Amino acid sequence: MRDLLPTLGMLAGQVVRFARHGLRKLLFVFGIGALLLTALACTRIPFDAHRWLGSAGGECTRPVGRIIVLGGSGMPSGPELLRLHHAAELAKADTTVRITVIHPGDPKVIGAMVDELVLRGIAPSRITPLNEGDNTREQALAFWKHYPRNIPVALVTSPENMYRSVRAFQRANRSEGRVCGSPAWENAMDHDFKYQHQNIGGKTWAPDVSNDPGLRYTFWNYLKLEITCLREFVAIGYYALNDWI
């Protein structure tokens, strides 16, 4: 017993030293990562990466036989309403094309999505809800299970999800020529957002960023885009690992 306690103490000390060493390395890696993300947010790389995700899968340039709206957010929500708005505009441009809305979970949500399309001028007879698919792979398999594989389709989803969505639908259909993407891009506001710092009561000791909207908005928007794109590239890697794209 006398020999056991010192041995346990030595082991505990080694574990603590190893944990401290590992923690220092982990903090160092996180620090480098944070600095890198901050530096990249000062460039247009996040914007270009997001743009690539939205267009690299292949954007629609020819008429299609069906528009597919991929859900995944609550209703109402910004991403969902943006997709539905875009899909309605596409359907108005070609009054012969029909829309399939794919969304899993509560049927009330997909019902609200259909109602939103109707509110935007699309006849209910042109809309088919498909309440299946807990991820993009399942949604692709569910769609091709119900529809002919030779029908050309346009996918409507968020830009960051578009590349993976197009590839997943192509892979599920074993065809690359009949699936194209129509990303629901956000429309940026065309305004410089400059103001007079002191005229609106700005303190003299506070930094004056009134003439730098890039620092006030673009930098932070690009930081968010970095996380969005990183998450999507991880998802693309996972889909590739499973041979889903």
C-alpha beads as a LAMMPS data file, in Angstrom:
LAMMPS data file: protein, C-alpha beads

245 atoms
244 bonds

1 atom types
1 bond types

-500.0 500.0 xlo xhi
-500.0 500.0 ylo yhi
-500.0 500.0 zlo zhi

Masses

1 110.0

Atoms # bond

1 1 1 0.000 0.000 0.000
2 1 1 2.880 2.356 0.815
3 1 1 4.385 1.756 -2.625
4 1 1 1.022 2.099 -4.410
5 1 1 0.249 5.659 -3.342
6 1 1 3.538 7.174 -4.616
7 1 1 3.110 5.255 -7.882
8 1 1 -0.393 6.618 -8.348
9 1 1 0.887 10.104 -7.587
10 1 1 3.587 9.787 -10.239
11 1 1 1.054 8.537 -12.797
12 1 1 -1.318 11.378 -11.973
13 1 1 1.502 13.885 -12.389
14 1 1 2.412 12.478 -15.796
15 1 1 -1.255 12.630 -16.910
16 1 1 -1.509 16.264 -15.797
17 1 1 1.721 17.207 -17.597
18 1 1 0.554 15.427 -20.760
19 1 1 -2.834 17.158 -20.579
20 1 1 -1.197 20.567 -20.140
21 1 1 1.112 19.940 -23.074
22 1 1 -1.776 18.808 -25.277
23 1 1 -3.905 21.760 -24.200
24 1 1 -1.135 24.215 -25.092
25 1 1 -0.844 22.647 -28.550
26 1 1 -4.600 22.728 -29.005
27 1 1 -4.795 26.387 -28.011
28 1 1 -1.932 27.167 -30.386
29 1 1 -3.727 25.469 -33.289
30 1 1 -6.975 27.267 -32.495
31 1 1 -5.118 30.560 -32.267
32 1 1 -3.495 30.072 -35.671
33 1 1 -6.880 29.100 -37.107
34 1 1 -8.545 32.198 -35.670
35 1 1 -5.817 34.458 -37.066
36 1 1 -6.110 32.804 -40.475
37 1 1 -9.905 33.235 -40.547
38 1 1 -9.535 36.862 -39.497
39 1 1 -6.976 37.512 -42.234
40 1 1 -9.115 35.802 -44.890
41 1 1 -12.122 37.916 -43.848
42 1 1 -10.141 40.942 -44.993
43 1 1 -10.019 39.520 -48.527
44 1 1 -12.703 38.507 -51.044
45 1 1 -11.842 34.795 -50.746
46 1 1 -14.945 33.984 -48.623
47 1 1 -17.159 35.710 -51.202
48 1 1 -15.533 33.821 -54.078
49 1 1 -15.753 30.476 -52.245
50 1 1 -19.454 31.028 -51.595
51 1 1 -19.954 32.031 -55.221
52 1 1 -18.178 28.882 -56.362
53 1 1 -20.395 26.671 -54.220
54 1 1 -23.452 28.273 -55.804
55 1 1 -22.392 27.958 -59.430
56 1 1 -19.821 25.155 -59.811
57 1 1 -22.451 22.417 -59.944
58 1 1 -23.858 23.839 -63.168
59 1 1 -26.426 26.614 -63.449
60 1 1 -29.560 26.259 -65.576
61 1 1 -29.276 27.639 -69.096
62 1 1 -32.052 25.661 -70.827
63 1 1 -35.759 25.016 -70.140
64 1 1 -36.508 22.336 -67.541
65 1 1 -39.403 19.997 -66.948
66 1 1 -39.696 20.534 -63.210
67 1 1 -38.506 22.890 -60.483
68 1 1 -37.464 21.288 -57.201
69 1 1 -37.443 23.388 -54.044
70 1 1 -35.280 21.786 -51.358
71 1 1 -36.391 22.647 -47.848
72 1 1 -34.489 22.310 -44.632
73 1 1 -35.290 25.376 -42.550
74 1 1 -38.337 26.356 -40.538
75 1 1 -41.260 28.195 -42.012
76 1 1 -41.288 31.116 -42.121
77 1 1 -37.536 31.699 -42.159
78 1 1 -35.205 33.766 -44.290
79 1 1 -33.612 30.905 -46.274
80 1 1 -36.944 29.179 -46.923
81 1 1 -38.751 32.324 -48.035
82 1 1 -35.844 33.243 -50.314
83 1 1 -35.965 29.827 -51.998
84 1 1 -39.727 29.991 -52.453
85 1 1 -39.548 33.520 -53.844
86 1 1 -36.929 32.428 -56.367
87 1 1 -38.866 29.296 -57.340
88 1 1 -42.022 31.347 -57.887
89 1 1 -40.145 33.714 -60.187
90 1 1 -38.835 30.776 -62.203
91 1 1 -42.309 29.272 -62.456
92 1 1 -43.770 32.571 -63.632
93 1 1 -41.151 32.770 -66.376
94 1 1 -42.266 29.355 -67.697
95 1 1 -45.947 28.694 -67.012
96 1 1 -45.714 25.083 -68.226
97 1 1 -43.226 23.900 -65.616
98 1 1 -44.384 22.313 -62.358
99 1 1 -42.860 22.610 -58.889
100 1 1 -42.038 19.870 -56.409
101 1 1 -41.434 21.009 -52.840
102 1 1 -39.347 18.545 -50.807
103 1 1 -39.237 18.949 -47.049
104 1 1 -39.085 16.403 -44.197
105 1 1 -40.813 16.440 -40.833
106 1 1 -43.958 18.266 -39.822
107 1 1 -46.455 18.292 -42.745
108 1 1 -47.618 21.735 -41.602
109 1 1 -44.268 23.192 -42.650
110 1 1 -44.441 21.875 -46.200
111 1 1 -48.073 23.000 -46.292
112 1 1 -46.959 26.509 -45.375
113 1 1 -44.365 26.370 -48.151
114 1 1 -47.034 25.449 -50.683
115 1 1 -49.236 28.278 -49.374
116 1 1 -46.353 30.713 -49.852
117 1 1 -45.982 29.692 -53.493
118 1 1 -49.726 30.109 -54.011
119 1 1 -49.518 33.534 -52.366
120 1 1 -46.846 34.419 -54.916
121 1 1 -49.151 33.597 -57.812
122 1 1 -48.470 29.913 -58.523
123 1 1 -51.575 27.776 -59.099
124 1 1 -51.954 24.943 -56.530
125 1 1 -52.356 22.467 -59.401
126 1 1 -48.749 23.146 -60.402
127 1 1 -47.320 22.320 -56.962
128 1 1 -46.580 18.839 -55.597
129 1 1 -45.399 18.462 -51.982
130 1 1 -43.036 15.599 -51.138
131 1 1 -42.742 15.131 -47.383
132 1 1 -39.616 12.929 -47.414
133 1 1 -35.851 13.078 -47.058
134 1 1 -33.893 13.924 -43.913
135 1 1 -30.808 14.901 -45.897
136 1 1 -30.005 15.791 -49.502
137 1 1 -29.170 12.207 -50.437
138 1 1 -32.548 10.959 -49.173
139 1 1 -34.340 13.813 -50.908
140 1 1 -32.678 12.907 -54.211
141 1 1 -33.583 9.226 -53.873
142 1 1 -37.158 10.113 -52.908
143 1 1 -37.596 12.401 -55.915
144 1 1 -36.299 9.918 -58.504
145 1 1 -38.443 7.212 -56.945
146 1 1 -41.567 9.210 -57.876
147 1 1 -40.536 10.832 -61.169
148 1 1 -39.110 9.698 -64.548
149 1 1 -35.328 9.727 -64.651
150 1 1 -35.198 11.465 -68.013
151 1 1 -36.953 14.629 -66.837
152 1 1 -34.697 17.721 -66.758
153 1 1 -34.928 19.450 -63.378
154 1 1 -33.804 22.716 -61.803
155 1 1 -32.845 22.630 -58.140
156 1 1 -33.610 25.641 -55.976
157 1 1 -31.746 25.846 -52.688
158 1 1 -29.294 28.092 -50.851
159 1 1 -26.101 28.870 -52.806
160 1 1 -23.810 27.211 -50.275
161 1 1 -25.738 23.923 -50.639
162 1 1 -26.087 24.017 -54.422
163 1 1 -22.936 22.182 -55.555
164 1 1 -23.581 19.228 -53.225
165 1 1 -27.297 19.175 -54.074
166 1 1 -26.767 19.098 -57.847
167 1 1 -24.117 16.398 -57.561
168 1 1 -26.271 14.342 -55.176
169 1 1 -29.262 14.443 -57.546
170 1 1 -27.036 13.607 -60.494
171 1 1 -25.486 10.707 -58.607
172 1 1 -28.852 9.341 -57.502
173 1 1 -30.070 9.510 -61.113
174 1 1 -26.773 8.283 -62.619
175 1 1 -26.962 11.237 -65.007
176 1 1 -25.092 14.538 -65.154
177 1 1 -26.991 16.226 -67.961
178 1 1 -30.509 16.525 -66.569
179 1 1 -29.938 18.299 -63.256
180 1 1 -28.975 21.960 -63.027
181 1 1 -28.920 24.487 -60.227
182 1 1 -30.756 27.757 -59.761
183 1 1 -29.396 29.135 -56.480
184 1 1 -31.513 31.502 -54.426
185 1 1 -28.987 34.324 -54.111
186 1 1 -29.522 37.132 -51.660
187 1 1 -29.740 40.614 -53.155
188 1 1 -27.209 42.984 -51.639
189 1 1 -28.343 46.508 -50.822
190 1 1 -26.773 49.117 -53.110
191 1 1 -25.913 51.746 -50.503
192 1 1 -22.635 52.899 -48.965
193 1 1 -23.984 53.261 -45.370
194 1 1 -21.676 56.153 -44.531
195 1 1 -22.741 58.626 -41.860
196 1 1 -21.443 61.628 -39.906
197 1 1 -20.075 60.318 -36.626
198 1 1 -20.166 63.526 -34.575
199 1 1 -23.413 64.786 -36.102
200 1 1 -25.373 61.928 -34.554
201 1 1 -23.747 62.203 -31.138
202 1 1 -20.697 60.002 -31.595
203 1 1 -18.143 60.351 -28.824
204 1 1 -14.793 61.922 -29.662
205 1 1 -12.963 59.157 -27.798
206 1 1 -14.791 56.372 -29.657
207 1 1 -13.293 55.038 -32.932
208 1 1 -14.851 56.771 -35.925
209 1 1 -15.815 54.051 -38.420
210 1 1 -18.507 56.129 -40.111
211 1 1 -16.685 56.102 -43.447
212 1 1 -15.668 52.446 -43.317
213 1 1 -18.719 50.238 -44.030
214 1 1 -16.315 47.468 -45.045
215 1 1 -15.149 47.166 -41.445
216 1 1 -18.637 47.568 -40.009
217 1 1 -20.402 45.075 -42.301
218 1 1 -18.319 43.318 -44.968
219 1 1 -15.662 41.985 -42.571
220 1 1 -18.255 40.390 -40.277
221 1 1 -20.315 39.082 -43.182
222 1 1 -17.221 37.414 -44.596
223 1 1 -16.457 35.822 -41.217
224 1 1 -19.934 34.268 -41.292
225 1 1 -19.406 33.165 -44.896
226 1 1 -16.178 31.423 -43.875
227 1 1 -18.012 29.267 -41.324
228 1 1 -20.805 28.589 -43.814
229 1 1 -18.351 27.522 -46.512
230 1 1 -16.170 25.457 -44.161
231 1 1 -19.207 23.548 -42.921
232 1 1 -20.317 22.910 -46.508
233 1 1 -16.878 21.715 -47.648
234 1 1 -16.902 19.224 -44.751
235 1 1 -20.345 18.037 -45.910
236 1 1 -19.059 17.693 -49.498
237 1 1 -16.169 15.598 -48.219
238 1 1 -18.549 13.362 -46.260
239 1 1 -20.809 12.895 -49.298
240 1 1 -17.797 12.060 -51.464
241 1 1 -16.632 9.541 -48.850
242 1 1 -20.014 7.802 -49.084
243 1 1 -20.029 7.966 -52.910
244 1 1 -23.180 10.113 -52.842
245 1 1 -21.757 12.733 -55.211

Bonds

1 1 1 2
2 1 2 3
3 1 3 4
4 1 4 5
5 1 5 6
6 1 6 7
7 1 7 8
8 1 8 9
9 1 9 10
10 1 10 11
11 1 11 12
12 1 12 13
13 1 13 14
14 1 14 15
15 1 15 16
16 1 16 17
17 1 17 18
18 1 18 19
19 1 19 20
20 1 20 21
21 1 21 22
22 1 22 23
23 1 23 24
24 1 24 25
25 1 25 26
26 1 26 27
27 1 27 28
28 1 28 29
29 1 29 30
30 1 30 31
31 1 31 32
32 1 32 33
33 1 33 34
34 1 34 35
35 1 35 36
36 1 36 37
37 1 37 38
38 1 38 39
39 1 39 40
40 1 40 41
41 1 41 42
42 1 42 43
43 1 43 44
44 1 44 45
45 1 45 46
46 1 46 47
47 1 47 48
48 1 48 49
49 1 49 50
50 1 50 51
51 1 51 52
52 1 52 53
53 1 53 54
54 1 54 55
55 1 55 56
56 1 56 57
57 1 57 58
58 1 58 59
59 1 59 60
60 1 60 61
61 1 61 62
62 1 62 63
63 1 63 64
64 1 64 65
65 1 65 66
66 1 66 67
67 1 67 68
68 1 68 69
69 1 69 70
70 1 70 71
71 1 71 72
72 1 72 73
73 1 73 74
74 1 74 75
75 1 75 76
76 1 76 77
77 1 77 78
78 1 78 79
79 1 79 80
80 1 80 81
81 1 81 82
82 1 82 83
83 1 83 84
84 1 84 85
85 1 85 86
86 1 86 87
87 1 87 88
88 1 88 89
89 1 89 90
90 1 90 91
91 1 91 92
92 1 92 93
93 1 93 94
94 1 94 95
95 1 95 96
96 1 96 97
97 1 97 98
98 1 98 99
99 1 99 100
100 1 100 101
101 1 101 102
102 1 102 103
103 1 103 104
104 1 104 105
105 1 105 106
106 1 106 107
107 1 107 108
108 1 108 109
109 1 109 110
110 1 110 111
111 1 111 112
112 1 112 113
113 1 113 114
114 1 114 115
115 1 115 116
116 1 116 117
117 1 117 118
118 1 118 119
119 1 119 120
120 1 120 121
121 1 121 122
122 1 122 123
123 1 123 124
124 1 124 125
125 1 125 126
126 1 126 127
127 1 127 128
128 1 128 129
129 1 129 130
130 1 130 131
131 1 131 132
132 1 132 133
133 1 133 134
134 1 134 135
135 1 135 136
136 1 136 137
137 1 137 138
138 1 138 139
139 1 139 140
140 1 140 141
141 1 141 142
142 1 142 143
143 1 143 144
144 1 144 145
145 1 145 146
146 1 146 147
147 1 147 148
148 1 148 149
149 1 149 150
150 1 150 151
151 1 151 152
152 1 152 153
153 1 153 154
154 1 154 155
155 1 155 156
156 1 156 157
157 1 157 158
158 1 158 159
159 1 159 160
160 1 160 161
161 1 161 162
162 1 162 163
163 1 163 164
164 1 164 165
165 1 165 166
166 1 166 167
167 1 167 168
168 1 168 169
169 1 169 170
170 1 170 171
171 1 171 172
172 1 172 173
173 1 173 174
174 1 174 175
175 1 175 176
176 1 176 177
177 1 177 178
178 1 178 179
179 1 179 180
180 1 180 181
181 1 181 182
182 1 182 183
183 1 183 184
184 1 184 185
185 1 185 186
186 1 186 187
187 1 187 188
188 1 188 189
189 1 189 190
190 1 190 191
191 1 191 192
192 1 192 193
193 1 193 194
194 1 194 195
195 1 195 196
196 1 196 197
197 1 197 198
198 1 198 199
199 1 199 200
200 1 200 201
201 1 201 202
202 1 202 203
203 1 203 204
204 1 204 205
205 1 205 206
206 1 206 207
207 1 207 208
208 1 208 209
209 1 209 210
210 1 210 211
211 1 211 212
212 1 212 213
213 1 213 214
214 1 214 215
215 1 215 216
216 1 216 217
217 1 217 218
218 1 218 219
219 1 219 220
220 1 220 221
221 1 221 222
222 1 222 223
223 1 223 224
224 1 224 225
225 1 225 226
226 1 226 227
227 1 227 228
228 1 228 229
229 1 229 230
230 1 230 231
231 1 231 232
232 1 232 233
233 1 233 234
234 1 234 235
235 1 235 236
236 1 236 237
237 1 237 238
238 1 238 239
239 1 239 240
240 1 240 241
241 1 241 242
242 1 242 243
243 1 243 244
244 1 244 245
